[in-house]
Amino acid sequence: MSKKVLILKSSITGLLAVFLFTFFISKNKSETYEVLTKLNSNCPPGFKKNANNECIAQNLYMQYNSPNGLGVGGLQTGLPEIRDGFSPQQIDLGRYLFFDPILSGDGSMSCASCHNPEKGFSDGQKTSLGNNHQKLKRAAPSLWNVAYLKKLFWDGRATSLEEQMQEPLFSKIEMNNTPDNLLNKLNSIKEYQQMFAEAFPDRAINSEIKLNEIYKSIAAFQSSLISLNSKYDRYAHGYHDALNDNEIEGMNVFRSFVARCAECHTPPLFTNQQFAVIGTPEPNGIQFDPGAQITFKDSTLRGAFKVPSLRNIEKTAPYMHSGNFATLRETVEFYTQGRGHAVPKNENLIIHWHIWEPNLTAYELDRLVDFLKTLTDETFTPKIPNTLPSGLKPSV
Amino acid sequence: MKSTVIKFIGAILLLCIGIFIGKSFFRSSTETAVPMPSGMTYRSTGASNDTTQVLKSNSFNGEIIEVKKGNSIQEAVKKANPGDLIRVYPGNYSENVFIDKDDISLQGVVINGKWPTLDGKKEINDAFLYSGNGILIENFKIINYKGNAIMGQAGNNFIIRNNWIIDTGVYGIFPQYGKNGLIEHNVLSQIADAAIYVGMCDNVDVRHNEVFDNVAGIEIENSRHCLVENNYAHNNTGGLLAFVTPGLPIKTTFDVILRNNFVVNNNHENFGAPGSTVAGIPAGTGILIMAADDVIVENNIITGNNNTGITIVDLATGDPKANDPNSEGNPDRVTILDNIMFDNGNNPTGEIKTIMLTQLDSNGPDIFAYGGGTGSTIRNKNRYRTFGIADYGTAQINDTKDILTMMTPKPVPPRSVSKEEIGELTYYGVCAGCHAFGTRLIGPPTEIIQAIHNDNPQGIVDYITKPKNLRDDYPEMPPQDYLSDEAKMAVAEYILSIKH
């Protein structure tokens, strides 16, 4: 009897132990899984996470209409359509990839080498330095607000970030990688495998990292770089004390039809996303750049370049497609020195009609520079990762 | 003898007193006749067959701010709130007035033929620059600016009328990116580009204006739904223009009616700036339609234009600019109804002269078409001397009398945004740079803010307006006083409502 009770009792204890054991094991498992979460599950600032785990852009310009839905106009005009809807994990994975030199053939360059957050996501060079420090042909464009742009590169030859990034990644003179090498390297790093699994939860378990996942993650991160909270924006939203008298004077020169800056650098993005032949000079020793003529196979676009956004322009000297102007002052002065004054003698360019002889005074040029500096806002600058899955040092 | 002299002097004295009393009586009566603050009215000819009917969209309950000689119009604009009327009295005002507010009316007061005059002295860029909606500018004389007399950027529901504009640089009246506007009863001359330039706009009426001695009289460019009616365009290089300029973000011009205008003797020498679109317009151009679609030309008097009465061309022919792959360059579905045309083409120039000589004609035609385009039609083709319209069919309509206006039946409303949405946009668009749920960014996590200000949105409003650093472990918050009171309360309530 007592033996029976003992057996019963011990079996109950046993069952309980087994139960507890399995319970803890399973709990441990889930804890291990929690620890494995490597990517941020919150959207970056400027985005709200929806029920589908997508980050949707949110900003004060969404209060306004936009003429013909194009995101060009005046102070209180909505922005162009944005590329958003990436998951927070994809954005965060993109951040690691963006700063990781493992993406280049010899592990020496990352995206951030030419798009350094400390330099307005540009590099401070007239023209960028590529593989083995060789001088490239054009300046690195800023990536701030790139999610709003429909055409990429100075000559507009790419229509998506995914398409765009493949050129620097696999160009012999830029990051000098190959698709095979990139995949082999990333697939050999366990932490990246885990991160990609987190960022792309719908794919088959243990599947390898794929190129389009790499592209999508980097595009997700780039699309998260939003700068819409400058002093100018405060003015635009109705707080007129945000700008001082000099800056307001500069703004009025900027949007006047004498200087005509706002005709192409149209608010709120400060670009109308068109192509314009303005006839800026190349720095010494650099050949004339035909620009968008090549992209569109159209000789009337010889010397045309995409109108760049001016947001955070203060941070991205030197200026123009090949960095000929060291300062904003020199840059604004170019526009008042005469239509086509810097065009090489042997070139016959169709200069844009807004390039004329506005005869701006030195005082007006100074005010323009004052105004351009009110377009600075880096409050949403992302953090550079302290360590990278590749074990390499984040390179900027 | 003496009494006659006294009588005579007395009579003159009486007469003088009479004149004095009469003059002061009538003067005071003109001064007291304060016109209604008409900026508050909304003219909607489309709602009724009575084109003079004026419908009030708002009752006027704003302040009236008066600006007298020696004071600044801009200072008045600074003081003004939406709904206010600024009345400017005669005098010279050399300033650049910019209006970055909604629903402001600026009204000149003309007394005894003396106008409030904005004089740019060829030093100041623009007289009026506005970005707000619901702007009215009327009764000003504007002279000697470098850029524009009146330029709008993305302001809807504008009214610009009764202004007298001479030599204000590139353009006279230039609304850009605006929807629903009225430009009427203005007189403009000596403008180096277009006197009235409707650029990248929608739903604009241009009526009863006189434009002369300009390079271009009235120009509808990359705009849709425009009515150009009852204007007198004379002695410009080109009278009325409807066209597409390539390389602009808004790519089309269509649905334009040019009706009941006088387009007479537009033979002024072209003094447009080199490189500008209008610099290529040959002197003697009455009406120019370039790449614009669905343009109707009706009941105009088009005479004495030495090159052609109406020129219809594609971009490739008319405008040697850099190409735009997204601009469609052919003028399609142009409709020419009844017009009075004679005495055009007496002295053709350039290509048109060459082309006409191939026809053994030394005169330019009433209607000249060249280049691409399909679907165009004309009523009573045989009436006119024409070139290049052999493929034009017979017009399917006789008139446009049912279209009284292109303006929208009601003012374009601002985008409606709820308080919750403003709160949400502000939280994610501004606050999220430093605050997030469950993590410390730069400032405290959102749930801590919720705990501190539980049920007290005003507490958040007060704090963000004037933060006081209460915590050593966090940096001091910069004041968010630039947010409107409405946005501050909206975001405070939103923060307290977020659940995670």
Interface residues (C-beta under 8 A of the other chain):
Chain A: N42 P45 G46 F47 K48 Q58 N59 L60 M62 Q63 Y64 N65 P67 N68 L70 V72 G73 G74 L75 Q76 T77 G78 L228 N229 R234 Y235 H237 G238 Y239 H240 D241 A242 I248 N252 V253 R255 S256 F257 V258 A259 A262 T266 N272 Q273 Q274 F275 A276 V277 F296 D298 T300 L301 A304 R339 I350 I351 H352 W353 I355 W356 E357 P358 N359 T379 F380
Chain B: K78 N96 F98 D100 N125 D126 L129 S131 K146 G147 N148 M151 G152 Q153 A154 G155 N156 G169 V170 Y171 F174 Y177 G178 K179 M200 D202 T245 G247 L248 P249 I250 A273 P274 G275 S276 T277 P320 K321 A322 N323 D324 P325 V412 P414 R415 V417 E421 I422 E424 L425 T426 Y427 Y428 G429 V430 A432 G433 C434 A436 F437 G438 T439 L441 D481 Y482 L483 S484 A487
